């Protein structure tokens, strides 16, 4: 699995011995996972069900599921943990984040289904892996040599570090402007649009709430169309509106990745908190924008697309 290999490499860099990560778990007892998710509405329930489906399909794990309500207590969950000999907790969604953290001193807690940053917790963030973004940029906009973005250091500084390495591997210059608040972000974004020239330039819209979507998207789409600048994003609705492509979560595979990270954390002799970006991503593309930019794609690239706009 890609996540296992990626995590192993990351742990080596972090000076954690690879020997603490077993290459196979077949000889060990199947880890027992407890999945916690909040009750919000039917749309979110469907997403959580997809994630849980991915957890279910991970080999050699047993799992149970609890829907956390406002009346749910920590003592109730502790009883479930004891009765079922739970080895790790997977907590889904923002509403369960603080609730589940109460158990982190007792057993590994893995968070998913929300934006995360390295802050002493472990999990798979909804933020897409920069490695995947630059790989797909090379596929669908191979002429790009410079990528602009705006980010908040507290939210996305760790992703920009990964993005710099990913960009360098593709011989692309990453020009990332930090912004401490929405006002500064809009100012920086206007600066980016002023600098963007043609299809050798690209603008990357991060999944960072410092960028107000309603304010920047009309400006970004206008400049991208007029100057033939490549616009790509973490939101498939941006593709529908005219961005070239977007990468967005594959919830089922996210569940598989969460289970994989849980197994790794369980088997570490000296566990350290670890947050990783999501590398299980789907891709959407706007054919009209691609044609406007002069891009033609092979059938193999077309077959990789999960969503295509405009819808025919």
Protein Blocks (a to p, Z undefined) as FASTA:
>chain_A
ZZlmmmmmmmmmnopafklpcfbfklpccdddddddddfbfmlmmmmmmmmmmmmmpghi
acddddddfklcfklmmmmmmmnopabdcdedjklmmmmmmmmmmoccddehiacddehi
acddfbdcfklmmmmmmmmmmmbcbdcddddfklmmmmmmmmmmmmmmnopacdddddfb
fklmmmmmmmmmmmpmblmbccdddddfkbcfklmmmmmmmmmmmnopacddfbfklmmn
opabdcdddfklmmmmmmmmmmmmmmpmbdcddddddfbdcddddfklmmmnopacdfkl
mmmpmbdcddZZ
